[in-house]
Amino acid sequence: MPHLNKPELLAPAGNWDCARAAVANGADAVYFGLPRFNARLRADNFTGEDLPELVRYLHERNVKAFVTLNTLVFTDELTDAEQYLIHLHRCGVDAAIVQDLGLVRLAHETVPGFKIHASTQMTLTSAEGLRFAKKLGVERAVLARELSLRELEKIQKDPVLPLEVFVHGALCVAYSGQCLTSEALGQRSANRGECAQACRLPYQLVVDDILRDLGDKRYLLSPQDLAAVDEIPRLIELGIASFKIEGRLKAPEYVAAVTQVYRKAIDACLAHKPQNQAGAPSTEDRYKLEMTFSRGLYSGWLNSVNHQQLVHARFGKKRGPLAGYLKQIGPDFVELDFQTELKPGDGIVFDTGGDTGQEQGGRIYQIHGARLYFEHDKIDFSQLKPGHRIWKTSDPKLERELRKSFQQDPPPATLPVDFEISGKSGDAMRVTARCGDIATSVESGIPLQAALKQPLTPEKLREQFGRLGGTAYHLETLTIRLDDGLILPVSELNRLRRQVVAELDKNRSGQIASPEQAAIKPRLQQILKEIAVSIKPVNGEPQLSTLCRSLEQIQSSLQCGIRHVYADFEDIRRYREAVALVRESGSPETAIFLATPRIQKAGEEGFFKLIEGMKPDGILIRNLGALSYFQNTTLQKIGDFSLNVANPLTAEVLMKEGFERLTISYDLNADQVLSLLRQAPAGWFELVLHQHMPMFHMEHCVFAAFLSNGTDHTNCGRPCDHHQIRLRDRVGAEHPVKADVGCRNTVFHQKAQTGAAFYDSFVETGLRHFRIEFLNEDSAQTRKTIGDYQLFIARKLDAQTLARQLKAQGQLGVTSGTLTVLQ
C-alpha cells in the first residue's frame, strides 16, 4: 500500500470549552475568531487579551492556533485590521484565515513571514484561482465546499497550494463569499460575519405564476449537513493537507464528538486498516455525529451533484437520529415503531410535516414497551397522527460522556526529538538534538576513552537519552556515530542530556514567546499614500451603462443611446447574437462586454474560450479563475461586484492585474463607498446604481430539485428552459430564480433598489461610471428605466420621484450593510 501523508485535523472553537474539547479529542489544530473581522460574530469568540493564553495552551499541547480574519474590511477599518495582524503575530498565532485580498497584501507587507490561509469566503474553486492566491502570498487555501472528489483530483494533478477542505458540519446553500441574502432580507451581511441563515427558512415555490403544491417540502434552500467521514481515505489519497470541521457556533459536546470520530477515521486509514474494520465509522460513531447536531447527514457535493438528496426540504433545524414513526396516539401517550433506542430523559420532537417553528417536543418521562409518556399537559396529542416521524434531539447520557472527555485539561504534549551522538577516542562526545525547526549541540567535558569493559552500546545510549520524563520532549530517533568500544561515565551522559534539554527549552521559549519583532513593519499608511498619488481631478460627464439579460433589453438600451452594454445571459451561446446586435444597431462608439459565470470549476475553461470567441469589446470578470484566463488578452476587463472590492488595498491589488475598472462591493453602504472613493482614484471604480439584489448564488438547482426527478443536468430534463420560478418567502415576497450556463442558480430580490439619493455625493468624489442592471424587464420597462435615469442625471428628475416612478426601494445607509436595505 502506498505511503499516505498525514493530514491535519482542524477543529472549531467558539469558546474555551470548545478549545479544550478539540484538544482533548485529537485535533491537530484549532481555528477561532476574535470580536472583529470574523465571519461568526454570533459565536462567543475570544478577545485579544485571551489570545496569548490560548495560543500558549494550544502550543503546549502541540496543537496549532489559527485565527479567522475572514470578512471584508472597509476602508476606515484598515488601521484596526493592521493592528490585529501585528497582535496575532506577536502572540505566536500559526496562521490567519483571510477573505479580503487587500488584507492578504497588508499582512504580507506588515508582518512578512506570518502565514496567511485563504478563507473559503475567497470562493476558490479552480487551479487558476489558486494560482492567483499563491501569487498574493497565500500559503494554504480553504476550498469552496461545492467541489467534488473528481474536481479535487483535477486540481491536484498539478498541485498549486496545500489544500484545506471541510469534512463535516453545516453547509451553506450559497457559495461562501457570494451570499448577499442576509443584507437584502435582514440588514446583516454574511461577508461581515452576520449571516441571518435565510437559507434555513421556509419558502413556497411559484412556477409560471402558479403556486406549486410540494406537500411537506417547505425548506427549499436548506441542505443537509456535511458528513464526509466515509470519504476520508480518498481525501487522504488526494493529498488534502487539512480536514476542517465546521462549527464555531456549536456546543463543546459537538466539537468533542465530531473530532473523536474523524480522529479515529484518519488514524485507522493511516494505519492501513481495512474499511470493514476500524477504518469505517462504527454505528456508535455515526450515532454521535447525528446526535450532537444534524439536519440529516450527507456527503454534500463530494460525490458530485445530486439535487434529489442534498436538500430534502422537510426541515431546516437540528434533528438528530430518526427515533421512529408514530403507530398509535393515546390520551396521554404515543406508541412508536422504534428506529433508535430511547430512554427516559431523552429529548424528542414530533415532525408533523408542518412549520418547524410550531412543532411540539420535550423530554420522555416514562417508557412502557413501545409507549412513550411525557410530563402532564406538555404535549397536545390531538395534533399528532399515525405516520408522523419522531426525532431524537437529546441524549443526556451521551452528553455526560462527551463532557467528561474535556472536563480535565489534557497534559501538555511532549515533542519528538531526534538525537545524534558522535565522537572518537580522546575527543569530546558531541550530542546534537533537533526538535522541529530548532537544533542545538553540546559537548562532554570529559573525553571519550577506550572501554575496558561494558562499552557504550546503542541500547545503553537509548536508555540514557530516552529518560525525558518531566520534560517537554520524547525521544523519536537516535543516530549513533561513535567509534566502537568507547565509554563515558553515566553521570556525564546524564549531564549532557539535561544540558541539551535546557538548550532546547531556551530556544523554543524564544521562538514561541517572541516571534521576530524585527519582521513587523507597519505599512498601511505608506501604502495608502502610494495609492493616493494616483488620485487626480476627474473631468467629463457621468456615464450610464446597462447590464442586460435579454436581447430585448440590449435593443432597448441601444435605442436609448447607451454606449456601454453588458450582456449576462443564462445561455452564453446567445452572446454571439448580442455582439452582432450591438455591431449592427449600435453606434461605432458602443461597446459590448460579456459577463463570465460567477463560478469557474476545474474543466470549465471552455466557457471562457467560448466567450472570448464571440469577439466582444471586453469581459465582465466575476471570479479569480476568469481573471487568470483573460489576463493576457487584448480585451478590456471590468471586475464585477463578486470580486468583493471593499477597500483601496483590494482595489489596487486587482488594478495591477490589468483591470479597466472595478465594481464596488455590494457590502458597502453609502458612507463606506465615499470613504473608498476618497482614498483611491475614483476612475478605478464603477457603481451599480439600480438592480435587483442577487441574494443566493448556489450550486443547488431549485429547478432540478423540485421540477424534476433528475440528479443533475444530464437527467433533469432542463426545466429551467421551460419554466420561470420564484420563491415566496414568509412575508409573501416572491424572489425570481435564474439558472446560469453551469446550472448554478441565483435568487434575486423581488424589488429593485436604487442608490440615486446619494448620486451627487458620489459624483463629487469623481465617480463617473454608473450601471443599471435589469432582470426580467420587457422592452418598455427597460426603456422607461433608462429614460428616467437619463432625466435624473440631466437634473430633470429628482431621486425621490425616480424611486417612486420605478417602484424601487431608495433607502440608503441604514446599517453597515449594502447600499440599500430591502424590506
C-alpha positions in Angstrom: 0.0 0.0 0.0 1.4 3.5 -0.9 2.6 5.8 1.7 0.0 8.3 2.8 0.7 11.8 4.1 -0.9 12.6 7.5 -3.5 15.3 7.1 -4.2 17.9 9.8 -7.5 17.6 11.6 -8.7 21.2 12.2 -11.5 21.7 14.8 -13.6 24.8 15.6 -13.7 26.7 18.9 -16.2 29.3 19.7 -15.1 29.4 23.4 -12.7 27.9 25.9 -14.7 24.7 26.4 -14.7 24.1 22.7 -11.0 24.6 22.5 -10.5 22.1 25.3 -12.9 19.6 23.7 -11.0 19.9 20.4 -7.6 19.3 22.0 -8.7 16.5 24.3 -10.3 14.6 21.4 -7.4 14.7 19.0 -7.4 17.9 16.9 -4.1 18.9 15.3 -5.1 22.5 15.0 -7.9 24.7 16.3 -9.4 27.7 14.5 -11.3 30.5 16.3 -12.3 34.1 15.9 -11.8 37.4 17.7 -14.5 40.1 18.2 -13.9 41.7 14.8 -13.2 40.7 11.2 -14.7 37.3 11.9 -17.4 35.5 9.9 -19.0 34.1 13.0 -19.8 37.1 15.2 -22.6 35.3 17.0 -20.0 32.8 18.5 -18.7 33.6 22.0 -15.3 34.2 20.4 -12.0 35.1 22.2 -10.7 38.5 23.0 -7.3 40.0 22.2 -6.5 39.6 25.9 -7.3 35.9 25.7 -5.0 35.3 22.8 -1.6 34.8 24.5 -3.0 32.3 27.0 -5.0 30.4 24.4 -2.0 30.2 22.0 0.2 29.0 24.8 -2.4 26.4 25.9 -2.6 25.0 22.4 1.2 25.1 21.6 2.0 23.3 24.9 -0.2 20.5 23.6 1.4 20.5 20.2 -1.8 22.0 18.6 -1.7 24.9 16.1 -3.7 28.1 16.5 -5.4 29.6 13.5 -7.4 32.9 13.7 -10.2 33.8 11.4 -10.0 37.2 9.8 -12.4 36.1 7.2 -14.6 39.1 6.4 -14.3 42.0 4.1 -12.5 45.0 5.5 -13.9 48.5 4.9 -11.6 51.4 4.3 -12.0 53.0 7.7 -11.2 49.7 9.4 -7.8 49.1 7.7 -5.8 50.6 10.6 -7.5 48.3 13.1 -7.0 45.4 10.8 -3.3 46.1 10.6 -3.1 46.2 14.5 -5.0 42.9 14.6 -2.3 41.3 12.3 0.5 42.6 14.4 -1.1 41.3 17.6 -1.7 37.9 16.1 1.9 37.7 15.0 3.2 38.8 18.4 1.1 36.2 20.2 2.5 33.4 18.1 -0.6 32.5 16.1 0.3 30.0 13.4 -1.8 31.5 10.6 -4.7 33.8 9.9 -7.6 32.7 7.7 -8.4 35.7 5.4 -11.1 36.6 2.8 -10.1 40.1 1.8 -7.5 40.3 -0.9 -6.3 43.7 0.4 -5.8 42.2 3.9 -3.7 39.4 2.4 -1.5 42.1 0.8 -1.3 44.1 4.0 -0.3 41.1 6.0 2.4 40.2 3.5 4.0 43.6 3.9 3.3 44.4 7.5 4.2 41.0 9.1 6.3 39.2 6.5 6.6 35.6 7.4 3.2 35.4 9.1 1.2 32.7 7.4 -2.0 33.5 5.6 -4.6 30.9 4.6 -7.2 31.8 2.0 -10.7 31.5 3.5 -13.5 29.6 1.8 -15.0 33.1 1.7 -12.5 33.8 -1.1 -14.5 31.4 -3.3 -11.6 29.4 -4.7 -12.8 26.7 -7.0 -10.1 26.1 -9.6 -6.4 25.9 -10.1 -6.5 29.2 -11.8 -7.9 30.9 -8.8 -5.4 29.1 -6.6 -2.5 30.4 -8.7 -3.7 33.9 -8.1 -3.9 33.3 -4.4 -0.4 31.9 -4.3 0.9 35.0 -6.2 -0.6 37.1 -3.4 1.4 35.2 -0.8 -1.3 32.8 0.4 0.3 29.6 1.8 -2.9 27.4 2.1 -6.3 27.6 0.5 -9.6 26.6 2.1 -11.6 25.5 -1.0 -15.3 26.1 -1.6 -17.5 23.3 -0.2 -19.2 22.8 -3.6 -16.2 20.8 -5.1 -16.5 17.1 -5.8 -13.8 14.5 -5.3 -13.4 14.4 -9.1 -12.8 18.1 -9.2 -10.4 17.9 -6.3 -8.5 15.3 -8.3 -8.2 17.6 -11.3 -6.9 20.4 -9.2 -4.4 18.1 -7.5 -2.9 16.8 -10.8 -0.7 19.9 -10.8 -0.8 21.0 -7.1 -0.6 24.8 -6.6 -1.1 25.2 -2.8 -1.7 22.9 0.2 -5.5 22.5 0.3 -7.9 22.5 3.2 -11.4 21.1 2.7 -14.5 20.9 5.0 -15.3 17.4 6.0 -18.2 17.9 8.5 -20.8 20.4 9.6 -23.4 22.8 8.3 -23.5 23.5 4.5 -24.3 27.0 3.3 -26.6 26.7 0.3 -24.8 29.6 -1.4 -21.2 29.9 -2.3 -19.3 31.4 0.7 -18.3 35.0 -0.1 -21.1 35.2 -2.7 -24.2 35.4 -0.5 -26.0 38.7 -0.1 -29.2 37.4 1.3 -28.8 38.4 4.9 -28.2 42.0 3.7 -31.1 42.1 1.3 -33.6 40.5 3.7 -32.3 41.1 7.2 -29.9 44.1 7.1 -27.0 41.8 8.0 -24.1 40.9 5.8 -22.7 37.3 5.6 -19.5 38.8 4.3 -19.2 40.7 7.6 -20.0 37.8 9.9 -23.7 38.5 10.4 -25.4 35.7 8.4 -29.1 35.5 9.3 -29.4 32.0 8.0 -32.2 32.9 5.5 -31.5 29.6 3.8 -33.0 27.8 6.8 -36.3 29.5 6.5 -39.4 28.1 4.7 -40.2 29.1 1.1 -43.0 28.3 -1.3 -42.4 27.6 -5.0 -44.2 29.7 -7.6 -44.0 28.1 -11.1 -45.1 30.2 -14.1 -47.2 32.4 -11.7 -48.9 29.4 -10.1 -48.2 28.2 -6.5 -46.9 24.6 -6.7 -48.0 22.2 -4.0 -44.8 20.4 -2.7 -46.5 18.6 0.1 -44.4 18.8 3.3 -41.4 20.3 1.4 -41.1 23.8 2.7 -37.4 24.3 3.4 -36.3 24.5 -0.2 -32.9 26.0 0.4 -31.7 24.1 3.5 -29.1 21.5 2.7 -28.4 18.5 4.9 -25.3 18.8 7.0 -22.0 17.6 5.5 -20.6 14.3 6.8 -17.5 13.1 4.8 -16.3 10.5 7.2 -16.7 7.8 4.6 -14.6 9.8 2.1 -11.6 10.2 4.4 -9.5 7.5 2.6 -10.0 9.1 -0.8 -9.3 12.6 0.6 -6.0 11.4 2.1 -5.1 9.7 -1.2 -5.7 13.1 -3.0 -3.1 14.7 -0.7 -5.5 17.1 1.0 -3.4 18.9 3.7 -6.2 19.7 6.2 -9.6 18.3 7.1 -11.8 21.1 8.6 -14.8 20.6 10.9 -17.4 23.4 10.8 -19.0 24.6 14.0 -17.8 27.7 15.8 -21.4 28.3 16.9 -21.8 24.7 18.1 -21.6 23.3 21.7 -18.4 21.8 23.1 -20.1 18.3 23.1 -20.4 18.6 19.3 -16.8 19.5 18.9 -15.8 16.6 21.1 -17.9 14.0 19.3 -17.0 15.1 15.8 -13.3 15.5 16.5 -13.3 12.0 18.1 -14.9 10.3 15.1 -12.7 12.0 12.5 -9.5 11.4 14.5 -10.4 7.7 14.7 -11.2 7.5 10.9 -7.9 9.3 9.9 -5.7 7.2 12.2 -7.3 4.0 11.0 -6.7 4.9 7.4 -3.1 5.8 8.0 -2.6 2.5 9.8 -3.9 0.8 6.6 -6.8 -0.9 8.4 -9.4 -2.3 6.0 -12.6 -0.3 5.6 -14.7 -3.1 7.1 -12.7 -2.9 10.3 -11.7 0.3 12.2 -11.3 2.4 9.1 -15.1 2.8 8.6 -17.1 4.6 11.2 -19.0 2.3 13.6 -22.7 2.5 14.3 -21.8 4.2 17.5 -19.7 6.8 15.7 -22.5 7.6 13.3 -24.9 8.0 16.2 -22.5 10.5 17.8 -22.4 12.6 14.7 -26.2 12.5 14.3 -27.0 13.1 18.0 -24.7 16.1 18.6 -26.0 18.1 15.7 -27.6 17.1 12.4 -30.1 18.3 9.9 -29.6 15.0 8.2 -26.1 13.9 7.3 -24.9 13.7 3.6 -21.7 13.7 1.7 -22.6 17.2 0.3 -21.0 17.8 -3.1 -18.1 15.4 -2.7 -19.8 12.7 -4.7 -20.9 15.2 -7.3 -24.3 17.0 -7.5 -27.4 15.2 -6.5 -30.3 17.6 -6.4 -32.7 15.0 -5.1 -30.7 14.3 -1.9 -28.8 17.4 -1.0 -31.9 19.3 0.1 -34.7 17.1 1.4 -36.7 20.3 2.2 -38.6 18.9 5.2 -36.9 20.9 7.9 -34.1 23.4 8.4 -33.1 22.9 12.0 -31.3 20.4 14.2 -32.9 17.0 14.3 -30.7 14.1 15.4 -31.3 10.4 14.5 -34.8 9.2 13.5 -36.3 7.7 16.6 -39.2 6.1 14.8 -42.8 6.6 13.4 -46.0 7.0 15.3 -48.2 3.9 15.3 -50.8 4.9 17.8 -51.8 8.0 19.8 -53.5 7.6 23.1 -54.9 10.1 25.6 -51.6 10.6 27.3 -49.1 8.5 25.3 -47.8 7.7 21.9 -46.9 4.3 20.6 -43.8 4.1 18.5 -42.3 1.9 15.7 -38.7 2.3 17.1 -35.8 3.0 14.8 -33.4 4.3 17.5 -33.1 3.4 21.2 -34.8 5.8 23.6 -34.5 6.2 27.3 -36.4 8.3 29.9 -34.9 11.7 29.9 -34.1 11.7 26.2 -35.4 14.7 24.2 -37.6 14.2 21.1 -39.5 16.3 18.6 -42.6 15.4 16.7 -42.3 16.0 12.9 -45.8 16.6 11.5 -44.6 18.0 8.2 -45.6 21.5 9.1 -43.8 24.7 10.0 -40.9 23.6 12.3 -41.4 26.8 14.3 -44.7 25.4 15.6 -43.7 21.8 16.3 -44.0 20.0 19.7 -41.5 18.1 21.6 -39.9 17.5 25.0 -38.2 15.0 27.3 -39.6 11.5 27.7 -41.0 10.9 31.2 -41.6 7.2 31.1 -41.3 4.3 28.6 -43.5 1.2 28.8 -42.9 -1.2 26.0 -43.4 0.8 22.8 -45.3 3.6 24.6 -43.8 6.9 25.5 -45.2 9.1 28.2 -44.5 12.8 28.8 -44.9 15.3 31.6 -48.6 16.1 32.1 -50.0 18.8 29.6 -46.7 19.1 27.8 -48.0 17.6 24.5 -51.2 18.3 22.6 -51.8 14.7 21.4 -54.7 15.8 19.2 -52.2 17.4 16.8 -50.5 14.1 16.2 -51.3 11.4 13.6 -50.0 7.9 12.9 -47.1 8.0 10.5 -45.6 11.2 11.9 -41.9 11.0 12.4 -40.2 11.4 15.8 -36.6 12.6 16.0 -34.3 12.1 18.9 -32.9 15.6 19.8 -31.1 15.0 23.1 -29.3 12.1 24.8 -28.2 13.3 28.3 -26.1 10.1 28.8 -24.0 10.8 25.7 -23.7 14.4 26.6 -22.3 13.5 30.0 -19.8 11.1 28.4 -18.6 13.7 26.0 -18.3 16.4 28.7 -16.0 14.0 30.7 -13.6 14.0 27.7 -12.7 17.6 28.3 -13.5 18.3 31.9 -9.9 18.0 32.8 -7.2 19.6 30.6 -5.1 17.1 28.8 -1.5 17.3 29.9 1.0 19.3 27.7 2.1 17.2 24.9 5.7 16.1 24.5 7.5 17.0 21.4 9.6 14.5 19.3 13.4 15.0 19.5 15.9 13.5 17.2 19.3 12.8 18.8 22.6 12.4 17.1 25.7 11.2 19.1 29.1 11.3 17.6 32.8 11.2 18.7 36.0 9.2 18.8 38.5 8.1 21.4 40.3 11.1 23.0 37.7 13.6 21.8 34.6 15.0 23.5 31.3 13.3 22.8 29.0 15.6 20.8 25.2 15.4 21.2 23.0 17.2 18.7 19.3 17.4 19.3 16.7 18.5 16.7 13.1 19.4 17.6 11.1 20.7 14.7 13.0 23.7 13.3 15.2 24.0 16.4 18.6 22.3 16.7 21.2 22.6 19.4 24.5 20.8 20.2 26.5 20.2 23.4 29.8 18.5 24.1 31.1 16.5 27.1 33.6 17.9 29.5 35.3 14.5 29.6 36.9 12.9 26.6 35.7 9.5 25.3 38.0 6.6 26.3 38.5 3.0 25.3 36.4 0.8 27.4 38.0 -1.9 29.5 34.5 -3.5 30.0 30.8 -2.5 29.3 31.4 -0.1 26.4 28.6 2.2 25.3 26.0 0.4 23.2 23.0 1.7 21.2 20.7 0.1 23.8 22.5 1.9 26.7 22.6 5.3 24.9 18.9 5.0 24.0 18.1 4.2 27.7 20.1 7.2 28.9 18.9 9.8 26.4 15.3 8.4 26.4 15.0 9.5 30.1 13.0 12.6 29.2 10.1 12.2 31.7 9.1 15.6 33.2 10.3 17.4 30.1 8.5 18.7 27.1 10.1 16.1 24.9 10.2 12.4 24.0 13.0 10.5 22.1 12.0 10.0 18.5 15.1 8.8 16.7 18.7 8.1 17.9 21.6 8.2 15.4 25.0 7.0 16.7 28.2 7.9 15.0 30.7 6.7 17.7 33.8 4.6 17.2 33.4 1.1 18.7 34.4 0.2 22.2 34.2 3.6 23.9 33.0 4.7 27.3 31.8 7.8 29.1 30.6 7.9 32.8 26.9 7.7 33.3 27.0 10.9 35.3 28.4 12.8 32.2 25.7 11.2 30.0 23.0 12.5 32.4 24.6 16.0 32.4 24.7 16.1 28.6 21.0 15.1 28.4 20.0 17.8 30.9 22.1 20.4 29.2 20.7 19.7 25.7 17.1 19.7 27.1 17.8 23.1 28.7 19.1 24.5 25.4 16.1 23.3 23.6 13.8 24.8 26.2 15.6 28.1 25.9 15.4 28.2 22.1 11.8 27.1 22.0 10.8 29.7 24.5 12.3 32.4 22.4 10.6 31.1 19.3 7.1 30.8 20.8 7.0 33.9 23.0 8.9 36.3 20.7 8.3 35.8 17.0 10.7 38.0 15.1 9.7 41.5 16.2 12.1 42.9 13.6 9.9 41.5 10.9 7.0 43.7 11.9 6.8 46.7 9.6 3.6 48.7 9.8 3.0 49.6 6.1 -0.6 50.7 5.8 -0.1 54.5 5.8 2.7 54.3 3.3 0.6 52.0 1.0 -2.4 54.5 1.2 -0.1 57.4 0.4 1.2 55.5 -2.6 -2.4 54.8 -3.8 -3.3 58.5 -3.2 -0.6 59.6 -5.6 -2.8 58.2 -8.4 -5.8 60.4 -7.4 -6.3 63.1 -10.0 -9.1 65.6 -10.7 -11.8 63.9 -12.8 -13.4 65.6 -15.8 -16.1 64.5 -18.1 -19.8 63.7 -17.7 -21.1 60.7 -15.8 -21.6 57.6 -18.0 -24.5 55.2 -17.7 -24.1 51.6 -18.7 -26.7 48.8 -18.6 -26.4 45.1 -17.8 -28.9 43.2 -19.9 -30.2 39.6 -19.5 -32.1 39.5 -22.9 -31.7 40.7 -26.4 -34.8 42.9 -26.0 -33.1 44.7 -23.1 -30.0 45.3 -25.3 -32.1 46.6 -28.1 -33.8 49.0 -25.8 -30.5 50.1 -24.4 -29.2 50.9 -27.9 -32.4 52.8 -28.7 -31.9 54.9 -25.6 -28.3 55.8 -26.7 -26.4 53.7 -24.1 -22.8 53.4 -25.2 -21.6 50.7 -22.8 -23.7 47.4 -22.6 -23.0 44.3 -20.5 -24.6 41.0 -21.6 -25.3 38.5 -18.9 -27.3 35.6 -20.4 -28.3 32.2 -19.0 -27.3 30.6 -22.3 -23.9 32.1 -23.2 -24.1 30.7 -26.7 -26.6 33.6 -27.4 -23.8 36.0 -26.7 -23.0 35.8 -30.4 -26.4 37.3 -31.2 -25.8 40.0 -28.5 -22.5 41.0 -30.1 -24.0 41.0 -33.6 -26.9 43.2 -32.4 -24.6 45.8 -30.9 -22.4 45.8 -34.0 -25.4 46.2 -36.3 -27.7 48.5 -34.3 -25.3 50.5 -32.0 -23.2 53.5 -32.9 -19.5 52.9 -33.7 -18.7 54.1 -30.1 -20.9 51.4 -28.5 -19.0 48.7 -26.6 -20.3 45.4 -25.5 -18.9 43.4 -22.6 -19.8 39.8 -21.9 -20.1 38.6 -18.3 -18.4 35.4 -17.2 -20.2 33.0 -14.9 -19.8 33.8 -11.2 -18.1 30.4 -10.5 -15.5 28.5 -12.5 -14.5 25.0 -11.6 -11.8 22.7 -13.0 -12.7 21.8 -16.5 -14.9 24.8 -17.2 -12.3 26.9 -19.0 -14.4 26.1 -22.1 -16.9 28.8 -21.1 -14.1 31.4 -21.2 -12.9 30.2 -24.5 -16.4 30.4 -25.9 -16.9 33.9 -24.6 -13.6 35.0 -26.0 -14.5 33.6 -29.4 -17.5 35.9 -29.6 -15.1 38.8 -30.0 -16.7 41.3 -27.7 -15.0 44.6 -26.7 -14.4 43.4 -23.2 -15.2 41.0 -20.4 -17.1 41.4 -17.1 -14.8 39.3 -14.8 -16.7 37.6 -11.9 -14.1 35.2 -10.5 -10.4 34.9 -10.0 -10.2 32.0 -12.5 -11.6 34.2 -15.2 -9.0 36.9 -14.3 -6.2 34.3 -14.8 -7.7 33.2 -18.2 -8.2 36.6 -19.7 -5.0 38.2 -18.2 -3.0 38.2 -21.4 -5.8 39.0 -23.9 -6.3 42.5 -25.5 -9.9 42.5 -24.3 -10.8 45.2 -21.8 -11.6 43.8 -18.3 -14.1 45.1 -15.8 -14.2 43.5 -12.4 -17.7 42.8 -11.1 -19.1 43.0 -7.6 -18.4 39.3 -6.9 -14.6 40.1 -6.6 -15.6 41.8 -3.3 -13.7 45.1 -3.6 -14.3 46.9 -0.3 -11.2 48.9 0.3 -8.3 50.6 -1.6 -5.8 47.8 -1.0 -8.0 45.2 -2.6 -8.7 47.7 -5.5 -5.0 48.2 -6.1 -4.2 44.5 -6.0 -6.7 43.9 -8.8 -6.0 47.1 -10.8 -2.4 45.9 -11.1 -3.8 42.8 -12.8 -4.9 44.9 -15.8 -8.5 45.9 -15.0 -10.0 48.9 -16.6 -12.4 49.4 -13.7 -13.8 47.5 -10.7 -17.4 47.3 -9.5 -17.7 48.3 -5.8 -18.8 45.6 -3.5 -22.5 45.5 -2.6 -21.5 45.2 1.1 -20.7 48.9 1.3 -23.2 51.4 2.4 -23.1 55.0 1.0 -20.7 56.3 3.7 -18.3 53.4 3.1 -18.5 53.9 -0.7 -17.5 57.5 -0.1 -14.6 56.5 2.2 -13.3 54.2 -0.5 -13.6 56.9 -3.2 -11.7 59.4 -1.1 -8.8 57.1 -0.6 -8.4 55.7 -4.1 -8.8 57.1 -7.7 -12.5 57.3 -8.5 -11.6 56.3 -12.0 -10.8 52.8 -10.8 -14.5 52.2 -9.9 -18.0 51.6 -11.2 -21.1 51.6 -9.1 -24.3 49.7 -9.6 -27.0 52.4 -9.2 -30.0 50.2 -9.9 -30.5 46.5 -9.5 -32.4 43.5 -8.1 -30.0 42.3 -5.5 -28.6 38.9 -6.3 -29.1 37.2 -3.0 -28.2 33.5 -3.1 -25.7 32.2 -5.7 -25.7 28.4 -5.4 -24.8 25.0 -6.8 -28.2 23.8 -5.6 -30.6 23.9 -8.5 -34.2 24.6 -7.4 -35.5 23.8 -10.9 -34.0 20.3 -10.9 -34.7 19.5 -7.3 -38.4 20.4 -7.3 -39.5 20.3 -11.0 -37.8 17.0 -12.0 -36.6 13.7 -10.6 -33.1 14.3 -12.0 -30.0 14.3 -10.0 -28.0 16.7 -12.2 -28.0 18.5 -15.6 -27.6 15.2 -17.5 -31.0 13.8 -16.5 -33.1 16.7 -15.1 -34.8 17.5 -18.5 -33.7 21.1 -18.1 -37.0 22.5 -16.6 -35.1 25.9 -16.5 -35.6 26.1 -20.3 -39.4 25.9 -20.0 -40.4 27.4 -16.7 -40.0 30.6 -14.7 -39.9 30.2 -10.9 -40.0 32.4 -7.9 -39.5 31.6 -4.2 -42.2 33.1 -1.9 -40.9 34.0 1.5 -42.7 34.2 4.8 -43.9 37.8 4.2 -45.2 37.0 0.7 -42.4 38.5 -1.4 -41.7 36.4 -4.5 -38.0 36.3 -5.4 -37.1 35.3 -9.0 -34.7 32.4 -9.6 -32.4 32.2 -12.6 -30.1 29.4 -13.8 -26.8 30.1 -15.4 -24.7 28.2 -18.0 -23.2 26.0 -15.3 -26.7 25.2 -13.9 -26.0 27.3 -10.8 -29.0 29.2 -9.5 -29.2 32.8 -8.4 -32.1 34.0 -6.3 -32.8 37.7 -6.9 -34.7 40.1 -4.7 -38.2 40.7 -5.8 -37.9 44.5 -5.5 -35.4 46.7 -7.4 -33.2 49.1 -5.3 -31.7 52.4 -6.3 -28.8 54.4 -5.0 -29.9 57.6 -6.7 -30.3 59.5 -3.4 -26.5 59.5 -3.0 -25.6 60.1 -6.6 -24.5 63.7 -6.1 -22.1 62.7 -3.3 -20.6 60.0 -5.5 -20.1 62.4 -8.5 -18.4 65.0 -6.3 -15.7 62.4 -5.5 -15.0 62.0 -9.2 -17.0 58.8 -9.8 -18.2 58.8 -13.4 -19.3 55.2 -14.2 -22.8 54.1 -13.1 -24.7 50.9 -14.0 -28.3 49.9 -14.3 -28.9 46.1 -14.1 -32.1 44.6 -15.5 -33.7 41.3 -14.6 -37.0 40.3 -16.3 -37.9 43.8 -17.6 -39.5 43.9 -21.0 -38.6 46.4 -23.7 -41.0 49.1 -22.5 -39.9 48.7 -18.9 -36.2 48.8 -19.9 -36.7 52.0 -21.9 -38.7 53.6 -19.1 -36.0 52.8 -16.5 -33.2 54.1 -18.7 -35.1 57.2 -19.7 -35.9 58.0 -16.0 -32.2 57.7 -15.1 -31.2 59.8 -18.0 -33.6 62.5 -16.9 -32.3 62.1 -13.4 -28.6 62.6 -14.4 -29.7 65.6 -16.5 -31.2 67.1 -13.3 -34.7 66.9 -14.8 -35.9 64.3 -12.2 -35.2 64.1 -8.5 -34.1 60.9 -6.7 -37.4 60.6 -4.7 -39.5 60.9 -7.8 -37.3 58.5 -9.7 -37.6 55.8 -7.0 -41.4 56.3 -6.8 -41.8 56.1 -10.6 -39.7 52.9 -10.9 -41.2 51.4 -7.7 -37.7 50.9 -6.4 -36.5 50.9 -2.8 -34.5 54.1 -2.2 -33.4 53.7 1.4 -29.6 54.1 2.0 -27.2 53.9 4.9 -29.5 52.3 7.4 -26.9 49.7 8.5 -23.3 48.8 7.9 -24.5 46.6 5.0 -25.4 47.2 1.4 -26.3 50.5 -0.3 -29.9 49.8 0.1 -31.5 47.7 2.8 -34.5 46.0 1.2 -37.5 45.3 3.4 
